[in-house]
């Protein structure tokens, strides 16, 4: 299967992952929803980790083989889990309280923040096309703030919007860190995904214990099958994404905007399933945002 097809499938699954999150969080406590979604991902990988350690020679699929790592490498992956855990905590609380057609587009601006962080801390220089894309994304983001006012959502005052911005910024930092893990630290994708999933359980467990003890009054918890689907869908989307990147000739500048196009699915889901309002102005903002994201990912013109 070609890397473009794999990227499209990954984007589609990511879109349904966002829909599953919104369903799981509807009138539900945030922390247990997040924890049980993470627990599902970890439980999927634990048998593969054990098999890789006990009998690597009999392992049926090399792509799923989890390598033996040094204590330093485990520390690096634990740090990634901390980054992602806090990003998800902010993101899940925000998604619970914001319309999906507002929250998902904000999160889809992640490439913008990734480039700005790379410029500020890594000395990278975006091309002219990328700067145009940054301008378009900022304009679309401002337009979303105007649409949000129609639903009594003040972007600069609403704490749930700020939570989603924080989640997006932490996600951008995590993306840059992923590049370090996969290229500089030379940890294979399956190993990154496996141990990162397990360490997420470790990081989130204290929050879950505190919730059980009543430290945070965040509502009553109701079990839904969409909760484990969160973990399963994310695992599938990420594995397709890593597989696409690993193929010869694959272009990350093409894969990234394809993945960001996943925002279309939760946007439509928010309109069709949750009857969210102001469809037309949000659709215009979506088109502008996606156009900006695509330009951001383009390489410099010759």
C-alpha positions as protocol buffer text, in pm:
chain_id: "A"
residue {
  index: 1
  type: UNK
  ca { x: 0 y: 0 z: 0 }
}
residue {
  index: 2
  type: UNK
  ca { x: 144 y: 340 z: -99 }
}
residue {
  index: 3
  type: UNK
  ca { x: 242 y: 600 z: 159 }
}
residue {
  index: 4
  type: UNK
  ca { x: -20 y: 844 z: 28 }
}
residue {
  index: 5
  type: UNK
  ca { x: -299 y: 588 z: 79 }
}
residue {
  index: 6
  type: UNK
  ca { x: -162 y: 507 z: 425 }
}
residue {
  index: 7
  type: UNK
  ca { x: -160 y: 879 z: 513 }
}
residue {
  index: 8
  type: UNK
  ca { x: -519 y: 925 z: 395 }
}
residue {
  index: 9
  type: UNK
  ca { x: -631 y: 623 z: 599 }
}
residue {
  index: 10
  type: UNK
  ca { x: -446 y: 762 z: 902 }
}
residue {
  index: 11
  type: UNK
  ca { x: -624 y: 1098 z: 862 }
}
residue {
  index: 12
  type: UNK
  ca { x: -964 y: 929 z: 833 }
}
residue {
  index: 13
  type: UNK
  ca { x: -901 y: 727 z: 1151 }
}
residue {
  index: 14
  type: UNK
  ca { x: -785 y: 1042 z: 1333 }
}
residue {
  index: 15
  type: UNK
  ca { x: -1112 y: 1209 z: 1240 }
}
residue {
  index: 16
  type: UNK
  ca { x: -1314 y: 924 z: 1389 }
}
residue {
  index: 17
  type: UNK
  ca { x: -1081 y: 933 z: 1693 }
}
residue {
  index: 18
  type: UNK
  ca { x: -1193 y: 1292 z: 1756 }
}
residue {
  index: 19
  type: UNK
  ca { x: -1557 y: 1188 z: 1720 }
}
residue {
  index: 20
  type: UNK
  ca { x: -1503 y: 904 z: 1969 }
}
residue {
  index: 21
  type: UNK
  ca { x: -1348 y: 1148 z: 2218 }
}
residue {
  index: 22
  type: UNK
  ca { x: -1643 y: 1386 z: 2192 }
}
residue {
  index: 23
  type: UNK
  ca { x: -1890 y: 1099 z: 2243 }
}
residue {
  index: 24
  type: UNK
  ca { x: -1696 y: 958 z: 2539 }
}
residue {
  index: 25
  type: UNK
  ca { x: -1675 y: 1299 z: 2709 }
}
residue {
  index: 26
  type: UNK
  ca { x: -2042 y: 1391 z: 2665 }
}
residue {
  index: 27
  type: UNK
  ca { x: -2173 y: 1458 z: 3018 }
}
residue {
  index: 28
  type: UNK
  ca { x: -1888 y: 1246 z: 3154 }
}
residue {
  index: 29
  type: UNK
  ca { x: -1593 y: 1289 z: 3389 }
}
residue {
  index: 30
  type: UNK
  ca { x: -1278 y: 1381 z: 3194 }
}
residue {
  index: 31
  type: UNK
  ca { x: -996 y: 1211 z: 3386 }
}
residue {
  index: 32
  type: UNK
  ca { x: -1136 y: 853 z: 3389 }
}
residue {
  index: 33
  type: UNK
  ca { x: -1228 y: 880 z: 3019 }
}
residue {
  index: 34
  type: UNK
  ca { x: -871 y: 983 z: 2941 }
}
residue {
  index: 35
  type: UNK
  ca { x: -720 y: 719 z: 3171 }
}
residue {
  index: 36
  type: UNK
  ca { x: -919 y: 424 z: 3036 }
}
residue {
  index: 37
  type: UNK
  ca { x: -848 y: 530 z: 2678 }
}
residue {
  index: 38
  type: UNK
  ca { x: -477 y: 535 z: 2761 }
}
residue {
  index: 39
  type: UNK
  ca { x: -505 y: 204 z: 2948 }
}
residue {
  index: 40
  type: UNK
  ca { x: -651 y: 43 z: 2636 }
}
residue {
  index: 41
  type: UNK
  ca { x: -352 y: 153 z: 2426 }
}
residue {
  index: 42
  type: UNK
  ca { x: -105 y: 23 z: 2683 }
}
residue {
  index: 43
  type: UNK
  ca { x: -280 y: -314 z: 2718 }
}
residue {
  index: 44
  type: UNK
  ca { x: -267 y: -361 z: 2341 }
}
residue {
  index: 45
  type: UNK
  ca { x: 112 y: -317 z: 2340 }
}
residue {
  index: 46
  type: UNK
  ca { x: 206 y: -511 z: 2656 }
}
residue {
  index: 47
  type: UNK
  ca { x: 182 y: -858 z: 2490 }
}
residue {
  index: 48
  type: UNK
  ca { x: 401 y: -737 z: 2203 }
}
residue {
  index: 49
  type: UNK
  ca { x: 658 y: -598 z: 2449 }
}
residue {
  index: 50
  type: UNK
  ca { x: 665 y: -928 z: 2641 }
}
residue {
  index: 51
  type: UNK
  ca { x: 691 y: -1142 z: 2326 }
}
residue {
  index: 52
  type: UNK
  ca { x: 972 y: -921 z: 2187 }
}
residue {
  index: 53
  type: UNK
  ca { x: 1168 y: -962 z: 2511 }
}
residue {
  index: 54
  type: UNK
  ca { x: 1108 y: -1335 z: 2569 }
}
residue {
  index: 55
  type: UNK
  ca { x: 1133 y: -1475 z: 2216 }
}
residue {
  index: 56
  type: UNK
  ca { x: 1231 y: -1217 z: 1953 }
}
residue {
  index: 57
  type: UNK
  ca { x: 1328 y: -1494 z: 1710 }
}
residue {
  index: 58
  type: UNK
  ca { x: 971 y: -1623 z: 1691 }
}
residue {
  index: 59
  type: UNK
  ca { x: 818 y: -1278 z: 1652 }
}
residue {
  index: 60
  type: UNK
  ca { x: 587 y: -1288 z: 1345 }
}
residue {
  index: 61
  type: UNK
  ca { x: 605 y: -924 z: 1231 }
}
residue {
  index: 62
  type: UNK
  ca { x: 928 y: -724 z: 1231 }
}
residue {
  index: 63
  type: UNK
  ca { x: 739 y: -395 z: 1207 }
}
residue {
  index: 64
  type: UNK
  ca { x: 582 y: -461 z: 1549 }
}
residue {
  index: 65
  type: UNK
  ca { x: 906 y: -580 z: 1716 }
}
residue {
  index: 66
  type: UNK
  ca { x: 983 y: -379 z: 2031 }
}
residue {
  index: 67
  type: UNK
  ca { x: 1358 y: -334 z: 2074 }
}
residue {
  index: 68
  type: UNK
  ca { x: 1549 y: -362 z: 2401 }
}
residue {
  index: 69
  type: UNK
  ca { x: 1626 y: -6 z: 2512 }
}
residue {
  index: 70
  type: UNK
  ca { x: 1882 y: 150 z: 2746 }
}
residue {
  index: 71
  type: UNK
  ca { x: 1776 y: 326 z: 3070 }
}
residue {
  index: 72
  type: UNK
  ca { x: 1854 y: 659 z: 2900 }
}
residue {
  index: 73
  type: UNK
  ca { x: 1622 y: 575 z: 2609 }
}
residue {
  index: 74
  type: UNK
  ca { x: 1349 y: 473 z: 2851 }
}
residue {
  index: 75
  type: UNK
  ca { x: 1392 y: 810 z: 3024 }
}
residue {
  index: 76
  type: UNK
  ca { x: 1349 y: 988 z: 2692 }
}
residue {
  index: 77
  type: UNK
  ca { x: 1026 y: 801 z: 2622 }
}
residue {
  index: 78
  type: UNK
  ca { x: 896 y: 869 z: 2973 }
}
residue {
  index: 79
  type: UNK
  ca { x: 949 y: 1241 z: 2908 }
}
residue {
  index: 80
  type: UNK
  ca { x: 748 y: 1211 z: 2587 }
}
residue {
  index: 81
  type: UNK
  ca { x: 467 y: 1048 z: 2783 }
}
residue {
  index: 82
  type: UNK
  ca { x: 466 y: 1342 z: 3026 }
}
residue {
  index: 83
  type: UNK
  ca { x: 441 y: 1590 z: 2738 }
}
residue {
  index: 84
  type: UNK
  ca { x: 156 y: 1402 z: 2575 }
}
residue {
  index: 85
  type: UNK
  ca { x: -29 y: 1338 z: 2902 }
}
residue {
  index: 86
  type: UNK
  ca { x: -49 y: 1708 z: 2988 }
}
residue {
  index: 87
  type: UNK
  ca { x: -138 y: 1795 z: 2629 }
}
residue {
  index: 88
  type: UNK
  ca { x: -425 y: 1545 z: 2643 }
}
residue {
  index: 89
  type: UNK
  ca { x: -544 y: 1663 z: 2986 }
}
residue {
  index: 90
  type: UNK
  ca { x: -579 y: 2017 z: 2853 }
}
residue {
  index: 91
  type: UNK
  ca { x: -729 y: 1892 z: 2527 }
}
residue {
  index: 92
  type: UNK
  ca { x: -986 y: 1659 z: 2683 }
}
residue {
  index: 93
  type: UNK
  ca { x: -1115 y: 1921 z: 2928 }
}
residue {
  index: 94
  type: UNK
  ca { x: -1142 y: 2170 z: 2641 }
}
residue {
  index: 95
  type: UNK
  ca { x: -1318 y: 1924 z: 2411 }
}
residue {
  index: 96
  type: UNK
  ca { x: -1573 y: 1847 z: 2682 }
}
residue {
  index: 97
  type: UNK
  ca { x: -1681 y: 2211 z: 2702 }
}
residue {
  index: 98
  type: UNK
  ca { x: -1635 y: 2346 z: 2347 }
}
residue {
  index: 99
  type: UNK
  ca { x: -1832 y: 2268 z: 2030 }
}
residue {
  index: 100
  type: UNK
  ca { x: -1643 y: 2009 z: 1825 }
}
residue {
  index: 101
  type: UNK
  ca { x: -1654 y: 2239 z: 1521 }
}
residue {
  index: 102
  type: UNK
  ca { x: -1455 y: 2497 z: 1723 }
}
residue {
  index: 103
  type: UNK
  ca { x: -1219 y: 2270 z: 1922 }
}
residue {
  index: 104
  type: UNK
  ca { x: -1098 y: 2048 z: 1635 }
}
residue {
  index: 105
  type: UNK
  ca { x: -992 y: 2336 z: 1406 }
}
residue {
  index: 106
  type: UNK
  ca { x: -796 y: 2499 z: 1688 }
}
residue {
  index: 107
  type: UNK
  ca { x: -606 y: 2174 z: 1742 }
}
residue {
  index: 108
  type: UNK
  ca { x: -543 y: 2145 z: 1368 }
}
residue {
  index: 109
  type: UNK
  ca { x: -324 y: 2458 z: 1382 }
}
residue {
  index: 110
  type: UNK
  ca { x: -48 y: 2244 z: 1536 }
}
residue {
  index: 111
  type: UNK
  ca { x: 182 y: 2275 z: 1227 }
}
residue {
  index: 112
  type: UNK
  ca { x: 182 y: 2653 z: 1274 }
}
residue {
  index: 113
  type: UNK
  ca { x: 312 y: 2628 z: 1630 }
}
residue {
  index: 114
  type: UNK
  ca { x: 559 y: 2357 z: 1534 }
}
residue {
  index: 115
  type: UNK
  ca { x: 718 y: 2589 z: 1276 }
}
residue {
  index: 116
  type: UNK
  ca { x: 722 y: 2887 z: 1514 }
}
residue {
  index: 117
  type: UNK
  ca { x: 891 y: 2674 z: 1782 }
}
residue {
  index: 118
  type: UNK
  ca { x: 1142 y: 2543 z: 1528 }
}
residue {
  index: 119
  type: UNK
  ca { x: 1222 y: 2901 z: 1418 }
}
residue {
  index: 120
  type: UNK
  ca { x: 1260 y: 3023 z: 1775 }
}
residue {
  index: 121
  type: UNK
  ca { x: 1454 y: 2736 z: 1932 }
}
residue {
  index: 122
  type: UNK
  ca { x: 1607 y: 2536 z: 1644 }
}
residue {
  index: 123
  type: UNK
  ca { x: 1715 y: 2813 z: 1406 }
}
residue {
  index: 124
  type: UNK
  ca { x: 1499 y: 2692 z: 1118 }
}
residue {
  index: 125
  type: UNK
  ca { x: 1387 y: 2938 z: 849 }
}
residue {
  index: 126
  type: UNK
  ca { x: 1046 y: 2889 z: 683 }
}
residue {
  index: 127
  type: UNK
  ca { x: 1009 y: 2949 z: 312 }
}
residue {
  index: 128
  type: UNK
  ca { x: 807 y: 3234 z: 168 }
}
residue {
  index: 129
  type: UNK
  ca { x: 518 y: 2994 z: 105 }
}
residue {
  index: 130
  type: UNK
  ca { x: 528 y: 2879 z: 467 }
}
residue {
  index: 131
  type: UNK
  ca { x: 511 y: 3238 z: 594 }
}
residue {
  index: 132
  type: UNK
  ca { x: 208 y: 3295 z: 371 }
}
residue {
  index: 133
  type: UNK
  ca { x: 55 y: 2981 z: 521 }
}
residue {
  index: 134
  type: UNK
  ca { x: 123 y: 3107 z: 874 }
}
residue {
  index: 135
  type: UNK
  ca { x: -57 y: 3431 z: 789 }
}
residue {
  index: 136
  type: UNK
  ca { x: -357 y: 3242 z: 651 }
}
residue {
  index: 137
  type: UNK
  ca { x: -378 y: 3016 z: 957 }
}
residue {
  index: 138
  type: UNK
  ca { x: -364 y: 3315 z: 1192 }
}
residue {
  index: 139
  type: UNK
  ca { x: -636 y: 3486 z: 989 }
}
residue {
  index: 140
  type: UNK
  ca { x: -853 y: 3171 z: 997 }
}
residue {
  index: 141
  type: UNK
  ca { x: -796 y: 3142 z: 1372 }
}
residue {
  index: 142
  type: UNK
  ca { x: -908 y: 3503 z: 1418 }
}
residue {
  index: 143
  type: UNK
  ca { x: -1212 y: 3433 z: 1199 }
}
residue {
  index: 144
  type: UNK
  ca { x: -1299 y: 3137 z: 1424 }
}
residue {
  index: 145
  type: UNK
  ca { x: -1289 y: 3374 z: 1721 }
}
residue {
  index: 146
  type: UNK
  ca { x: -1549 y: 3591 z: 1550 }
}
residue {
  index: 147
  type: UNK
  ca { x: -1766 y: 3286 z: 1478 }
}
residue {
  index: 148
  type: UNK
  ca { x: -1721 y: 3178 z: 1838 }
}
residue {
  index: 149
  type: UNK
  ca { x: -1876 y: 3505 z: 1955 }
}
residue {
  index: 150
  type: UNK
  ca { x: -2196 y: 3401 z: 1776 }
}
residue {
  index: 151
  type: UNK
  ca { x: -2208 y: 3111 z: 2025 }
}
residue {
  index: 152
  type: UNK
  ca { x: -2107 y: 3330 z: 2323 }
}
residue {
  index: 153
  type: UNK
  ca { x: -1747 y: 3199 z: 2314 }
}
residue {
  index: 154
  type: UNK
  ca { x: -1494 y: 3478 z: 2378 }
}
residue {
  index: 155
  type: UNK
  ca { x: -1165 y: 3330 z: 2254 }
}
residue {
  index: 156
  type: UNK
  ca { x: -940 y: 3555 z: 2463 }
}
residue {
  index: 157
  type: UNK
  ca { x: -1148 y: 3505 z: 2780 }
}
residue {
  index: 158
  type: UNK
  ca { x: -1281 y: 3151 z: 2752 }
}
residue {
  index: 159
  type: UNK
  ca { x: -1060 y: 2921 z: 2957 }
}
residue {
  index: 160
  type: UNK
  ca { x: -1154 y: 2616 z: 2749 }
}
residue {
  index: 161
  type: UNK
  ca { x: -1021 y: 2786 z: 2435 }
}
residue {
  index: 162
  type: UNK
  ca { x: -701 y: 2862 z: 2629 }
}
residue {
  index: 163
  type: UNK
  ca { x: -689 y: 2496 z: 2737 }
}
residue {
  index: 164
  type: UNK
  ca { x: -708 y: 2387 z: 2373 }
}
residue {
  index: 165
  type: UNK
  ca { x: -436 y: 2633 z: 2276 }
}
residue {
  index: 166
  type: UNK
  ca { x: -218 y: 2493 z: 2558 }
}
residue {
  index: 167
  type: UNK
  ca { x: -290 y: 2138 z: 2437 }
}
residue {
  index: 168
  type: UNK
  ca { x: -193 y: 2240 z: 2083 }
}
residue {
  index: 169
  type: UNK
  ca { x: 131 y: 2405 z: 2193 }
}
residue {
  index: 170
  type: UNK
  ca { x: 231 y: 2101 z: 2399 }
}
residue {
  index: 171
  type: UNK
  ca { x: 144 y: 1884 z: 2099 }
}
residue {
  index: 172
  type: UNK
  ca { x: 374 y: 2094 z: 1882 }
}
residue {
  index: 173
  type: UNK
  ca { x: 658 y: 2052 z: 2133 }
}
residue {
  index: 174
  type: UNK
  ca { x: 589 y: 1677 z: 2131 }
}
residue {
  index: 175
  type: UNK
  ca { x: 612 y: 1672 z: 1750 }
}
residue {
  index: 176
  type: UNK
  ca { x: 957 y: 1831 z: 1758 }
}
residue {
  index: 177
  type: UNK
  ca { x: 1057 y: 1586 z: 2031 }
}
residue {
  index: 178
  type: UNK
  ca { x: 933 y: 1298 z: 1811 }
}
residue {
  index: 179
  type: UNK
  ca { x: 1180 y: 1407 z: 1545 }
}
residue {
  index: 180
  type: UNK
  ca { x: 1457 y: 1390 z: 1803 }
}
residue {
  index: 181
  type: UNK
  ca { x: 1350 y: 1045 z: 1927 }
}
residue {
  index: 182
  type: UNK
  ca { x: 1320 y: 890 z: 1581 }
}
residue {
  index: 183
  type: UNK
  ca { x: 1621 y: 1055 z: 1415 }
}
residue {
  index: 184
  type: UNK
  ca { x: 1875 y: 1167 z: 1674 }
}
residue {
  index: 185
  type: UNK
  ca { x: 1807 y: 899 z: 1937 }
}
residue {
  index: 186
  type: UNK
  ca { x: 1740 y: 642 z: 1659 }
}
residue {
  index: 187
  type: UNK
  ca { x: 1456 y: 464 z: 1840 }
}
residue {
  index: 188
  type: UNK
  ca { x: 1236 y: 262 z: 1604 }
}
residue {
  index: 189
  type: UNK
  ca { x: 869 y: 367 z: 1567 }
}
residue {
  index: 190
  type: UNK
  ca { x: 725 y: 49 z: 1722 }
}
residue {
  index: 191
  type: UNK
  ca { x: 947 y: 89 z: 2028 }
}
residue {
  index: 192
  type: UNK
  ca { x: 851 y: 455 z: 2064 }
}
residue {
  index: 193
  type: UNK
  ca { x: 481 y: 382 z: 2038 }
}
residue {
  index: 194
  type: UNK
  ca { x: 489 y: 76 z: 2266 }
}
residue {
  index: 195
  type: UNK
  ca { x: 679 y: 222 z: 2560 }
}
residue {
  index: 196
  type: UNK
  ca { x: 521 y: 564 z: 2524 }
}
residue {
  index: 197
  type: UNK
  ca { x: 178 y: 396 z: 2555 }
}
residue {
  index: 198
  type: UNK
  ca { x: 284 y: 205 z: 2868 }
}
residue {
  index: 199
  type: UNK
  ca { x: 445 y: 507 z: 3035 }
}
residue {
  index: 200
  type: UNK
  ca { x: 133 y: 713 z: 2971 }
}
residue {
  index: 201
  type: UNK
  ca { x: -47 y: 478 z: 3210 }
}
residue {
  index: 202
  type: UNK
  ca { x: 221 y: 541 z: 3473 }
}
residue {
  index: 203
  type: UNK
  ca { x: 199 y: 919 z: 3429 }
}
residue {
  index: 204
  type: UNK
  ca { x: -182 y: 929 z: 3439 }
}
residue {
  index: 205
  type: UNK
  ca { x: -228 y: 683 z: 3728 }
}
residue {
  index: 206
  type: UNK
  ca { x: -167 y: 943 z: 4008 }
}
residue {
  index: 207
  type: UNK
  ca { x: -427 y: 1175 z: 3849 }
}
residue {
  index: 208
  type: UNK
  ca { x: -675 y: 887 z: 3839 }
}
residue {
  index: 209
  type: UNK
  ca { x: -607 y: 800 z: 4206 }
}
residue {
  index: 210
  type: UNK
  ca { x: -659 y: 1163 z: 4310 }
}
residue {
  index: 211
  type: UNK
  ca { x: -985 y: 1172 z: 4112 }
}
residue {
  index: 212
  type: UNK
  ca { x: -1103 y: 853 z: 4287 }
}
residue {
  index: 213
  type: UNK
  ca { x: -1026 y: 1015 z: 4624 }
}
residue {
  index: 214
  type: UNK
  ca { x: -1244 y: 1313 z: 4531 }
}
residue {
  index: 215
  type: UNK
  ca { x: -965 y: 1572 z: 4504 }
}
residue {
  index: 216
  type: UNK
  ca { x: -1119 y: 1699 z: 4177 }
}
residue {
  index: 217
  type: UNK
  ca { x: -1495 y: 1723 z: 4146 }
}
residue {
  index: 218
  type: UNK
  ca { x: -1516 y: 1682 z: 3767 }
}
residue {
  index: 219
  type: UNK
  ca { x: -1848 y: 1501 z: 3741 }
}
residue {
  index: 220
  type: UNK
  ca { x: -1975 y: 1145 z: 3747 }
}
residue {
  index: 221
  type: UNK
  ca { x: -1818 y: 874 z: 3530 }
}
residue {
  index: 222
  type: UNK
  ca { x: -2025 y: 665 z: 3287 }
}
residue {
  index: 223
  type: UNK
  ca { x: -1873 y: 377 z: 3090 }
}
residue {
  index: 224
  type: UNK
  ca { x: -1916 y: 391 z: 2712 }
}
residue {
  index: 225
  type: UNK
  ca { x: -1764 y: 170 z: 2443 }
}
residue {
  index: 226
  type: UNK
  ca { x: -1632 y: 485 z: 2275 }
}
residue {
  index: 227
  type: UNK
  ca { x: -1378 y: 509 z: 2561 }
}
residue {
  index: 228
  type: UNK
  ca { x: -1160 y: 207 z: 2464 }
}
residue {
  index: 229
  type: UNK
  ca { x: -1216 y: 300 z: 2099 }
}
residue {
  index: 230
  type: UNK
  ca { x: -1021 y: 621 z: 2168 }
}
residue {
  index: 231
  type: UNK
  ca { x: -707 y: 419 z: 2245 }
}
residue {
  index: 232
  type: UNK
  ca { x: -757 y: 170 z: 1960 }
}
residue {
  index: 233
  type: UNK
  ca { x: -824 y: 436 z: 1694 }
}
residue {
  index: 234
  type: UNK
  ca { x: -521 y: 641 z: 1798 }
}
residue {
  index: 235
  type: UNK
  ca { x: -294 y: 336 z: 1787 }
}
residue {
  index: 236
  type: UNK
  ca { x: -416 y: 250 z: 1438 }
}
residue {
  index: 237
  type: UNK
  ca { x: -380 y: 607 z: 1310 }
}
residue {
  index: 238
  type: UNK
  ca { x: -28 y: 647 z: 1450 }
}
residue {
  index: 239
  type: UNK
  ca { x: 92 y: 310 z: 1323 }
}
residue {
  index: 240
  type: UNK
  ca { x: -28 y: 390 z: 968 }
}
residue {
  index: 241
  type: UNK
  ca { x: 143 y: 730 z: 1001 }
}
residue {
  index: 242
  type: UNK
  ca { x: 477 y: 577 z: 1106 }
}
residue {
  index: 243
  type: UNK
  ca { x: 452 y: 314 z: 833 }
}
residue {
  index: 244
  type: UNK
  ca { x: 386 y: 582 z: 571 }
}
residue {
  index: 245
  type: UNK
  ca { x: 692 y: 782 z: 677 }
}
residue {
  index: 246
  type: UNK
  ca { x: 913 y: 471 z: 667 }
}
residue {
  index: 247
  type: UNK
  ca { x: 843 y: 405 z: 297 }
}
residue {
  index: 248
  type: UNK
  ca { x: 1099 y: 508 z: 37 }
}
residue {
  index: 249
  type: UNK
  ca { x: 1010 y: 836 z: -133 }
}
residue {
  index: 250
  type: UNK
  ca { x: 755 y: 938 z: 130 }
}
residue {
  index: 251
  type: UNK
  ca { x: 733 y: 1317 z: 174 }
}
residue {
  index: 252
  type: UNK
  ca { x: 655 y: 1446 z: 523 }
}
residue {
  index: 253
  type: UNK
  ca { x: 558 y: 1780 z: 362 }
}
residue {
  index: 254
  type: UNK
  ca { x: 271 y: 1593 z: 195 }
}
residue {
  index: 255
  type: UNK
  ca { x: 187 y: 1353 z: 478 }
}
residue {
  index: 256
  type: UNK
  ca { x: 147 y: 1626 z: 742 }
}
residue {
  index: 257
  type: UNK
  ca { x: -122 y: 1832 z: 566 }
}
residue {
  index: 258
  type: UNK
  ca { x: -306 y: 1512 z: 475 }
}
residue {
  index: 259
  type: UNK
  ca { x: -316 y: 1423 z: 846 }
}
residue {
  index: 260
  type: UNK
  ca { x: -434 y: 1773 z: 940 }
}
residue {
  index: 261
  type: UNK
  ca { x: -723 y: 1731 z: 696 }
}
residue {
  index: 262
  type: UNK
  ca { x: -867 y: 1494 z: 957 }
}
residue {
  index: 263
  type: UNK
  ca { x: -1034 y: 1804 z: 1102 }
}
residue {
  index: 264
  type: UNK
  ca { x: -1300 y: 1778 z: 832 }
}
residue {
  index: 265
  type: UNK
  ca { x: -1450 y: 1461 z: 988 }
}
residue {
  index: 266
  type: UNK
  ca { x: -1507 y: 1596 z: 1343 }
}
residue {
  index: 267
  type: UNK
  ca { x: -1627 y: 1923 z: 1190 }
}
residue {
  index: 268
  type: UNK
  ca { x: -1894 y: 1742 z: 988 }
}
residue {
  index: 269
  type: UNK
  ca { x: -1966 y: 1518 z: 1285 }
}
residue {
  index: 270
  type: UNK
  ca { x: -2022 y: 1819 z: 1507 }
}
residue {
  index: 271
  type: UNK
  ca { x: -2272 y: 1959 z: 1258 }
}
residue {
  index: 272
  type: UNK
  ca { x: -2453 y: 1635 z: 1170 }
}
residue {
  index: 273
  type: UNK
  ca { x: -2443 y: 1442 z: 1498 }
}
residue {
  index: 274
  type: UNK
  ca { x: -2437 y: 1716 z: 1760 }
}
residue {
  index: 275
  type: UNK
  ca { x: -2642 y: 1974 z: 1565 }
}
residue {
  index: 276
  type: UNK
  ca { x: -2384 y: 2247 z: 1620 }
}
residue {
  index: 277
  type: UNK
  ca { x: -2467 y: 2591 z: 1484 }
}
residue {
  index: 278
  type: UNK
  ca { x: -2320 y: 2838 z: 1232 }
}
residue {
  index: 279
  type: UNK
  ca { x: -2228 y: 2579 z: 969 }
}
residue {
  index: 280
  type: UNK
  ca { x: -2147 y: 2813 z: 679 }
}
residue {
  index: 281
  type: UNK
  ca { x: -1903 y: 3056 z: 846 }
}
residue {
  index: 282
  type: UNK
  ca { x: -1725 y: 2764 z: 1014 }
}
residue {
  index: 283
  type: UNK
  ca { x: -1694 y: 2586 z: 678 }
}
residue {
  index: 284
  type: UNK
  ca { x: -1528 y: 2894 z: 526 }
}
residue {
  index: 285
  type: UNK
  ca { x: -1286 y: 2909 z: 819 }
}
residue {
  index: 286
  type: UNK
  ca { x: -1210 y: 2536 z: 777 }
}
residue {
  index: 287
  type: UNK
  ca { x: -1125 y: 2580 z: 407 }
}
residue {
  index: 288
  type: UNK
  ca { x: -896 y: 2876 z: 484 }
}
residue {
  index: 289
  type: UNK
  ca { x: -729 y: 2693 z: 773 }
}
residue {
  index: 290
  type: UNK
  ca { x: -659 y: 2382 z: 564 }
}
residue {
  index: 291
  type: UNK
  ca { x: -519 y: 2595 z: 282 }
}
residue {
  index: 292
  type: UNK
  ca { x: -284 y: 2763 z: 528 }
}
residue {
  index: 293
  type: UNK
  ca { x: -174 y: 2432 z: 680 }
}
residue {
  index: 294
  type: UNK
  ca { x: -94 y: 2293 z: 333 }
}
residue {
  index: 295
  type: UNK
  ca { x: 116 y: 2600 z: 249 }
}
residue {
  index: 296
  type: UNK
  ca { x: 297 y: 2574 z: 582 }
}
residue {
  index: 297
  type: UNK
  ca { x: 410 y: 2222 z: 494 }
}
residue {
  index: 298
  type: UNK
  ca { x: 532 y: 2308 z: 144 }
}
residue {
  index: 299
  type: UNK
  ca { x: 905 y: 2315 z: 78 }
}
residue {
  index: 300
  type: UNK
  ca { x: 1073 y: 2629 z: -49 }
}
residue {
  index: 301
  type: UNK
  ca { x: 1002 y: 2694 z: -414 }
}
residue {
  index: 302
  type: UNK
  ca { x: 1312 y: 2659 z: -640 }
}
